[in-house]
Amino acid sequence: GVLLGGLVLAFSLGAQSHVRDLIASKRIQNQFQIGQHIQILQHKGRIIAIQPQNVILETEQGKLCLPSRIFVDEAIHFIEDQGA
């Protein structure tokens, strides 16, 4: 009883996070473009992929995988193209 209830709760919380990432990904695809330079939290880089649950940034330190939900929850700074 209690164990099953705990498993159901854990699964539903995990599924909630997954669904939130999927919804966020749809919003991201409409607002961001591959190649766009951004800063989110302490991370600065170029978007190289938008996946169903993650956004991949190319940073000075290498590739960084961020959960899509962060792009809904945090402020994002758009960095103007330095070459323009």
Disulfide bonds with the S-S distance in Angstrom:
none
